[in-house]
Amino acid sequence: MADTTPKTVKAEVVSAWYAKINWTQAVGLGATALALVSGNRYSVPLETQMQIVVLIQSSVAVATWIFRTWFNRTVPPGSL
């Protein structure tokens, strides 16, 4: 059976600043840091803080997977 995978593809090259995946990761990191830093200020129990962090990071992982699988039509220059 012959391999029918194309050897070359045509894709738009855009700056990494426009990558949804990068922004998803940055927002997730910021939200996690905010949850951890502000937890003591508002007397949030450590167990609840950890649950919030797990929720944030799980959401980021799922969003990254979705963006990478179905909504990725461009490539950053560093990927080439």
C-alpha positions in Angstrom: 0.0 0.0 0.0 1.5 3.3 -1.1 1.9 6.2 1.4 -0.6 9.0 0.4 0.6 11.5 2.9 1.6 14.7 1.2 5.3 15.5 1.3 4.7 19.3 1.3 1.8 21.4 2.5 0.8 25.0 2.0 0.3 26.8 5.3 0.2 30.4 6.3 3.1 31.5 8.4 2.2 34.0 11.3 4.0 35.3 14.3 3.9 33.2 17.5 2.2 36.1 19.1 -1.0 35.2 17.2 -1.0 31.5 18.3 -4.1 30.5 20.2 -2.1 27.7 21.9 0.5 30.2 23.3 -2.2 32.5 24.6 -4.1 29.6 26.2 -0.9 28.5 28.0 -0.1 32.1 29.1 -3.6 32.7 30.5 -3.5 29.3 32.3 -0.2 30.2 33.9 -1.5 33.6 34.9 -4.7 32.2 36.3 -2.8 29.5 38.3 -0.4 32.1 39.7 -3.3 34.4 40.7 -5.1 31.5 42.4 -2.0 30.6 44.4 -1.0 34.2 45.3 -4.5 35.4 46.2 -5.5 32.2 48.1 -3.9 33.4 51.4 -5.3 36.9 51.0 -8.9 35.6 51.0 -8.3 32.7 53.5 -9.0 30.1 50.9 -8.1 26.7 52.3 -5.1 24.9 50.7 -7.2 22.0 49.6 -9.6 24.4 47.7 -6.6 26.2 46.2 -5.3 23.0 44.8 -8.7 22.1 43.4 -8.8 25.4 41.7 -5.3 24.9 40.2 -6.2 21.4 39.0 -9.4 22.8 37.4 -7.4 25.6 35.7 -4.7 23.3 34.4 -7.2 20.7 33.2 -9.1 23.3 31.3 -5.9 24.6 29.7 -4.9 21.1 28.7 -8.3 20.4 27.1 -8.4 23.8 25.3 -4.8 23.4 24.0 -5.7 19.9 22.7 -8.9 21.3 21.0 -7.0 24.3 19.4 -4.2 22.1 18.2 -6.4 19.4 16.8 -9.2 21.3 15.1 -8.4 25.0 14.9 -4.8 25.2 13.8 -4.5 26.5 10.3 -1.2 28.5 10.6 2.4 27.8 11.7 4.8 30.1 13.4 8.2 30.7 11.7 10.0 28.7 14.4 8.1 25.5 13.4 9.6 25.5 10.0 
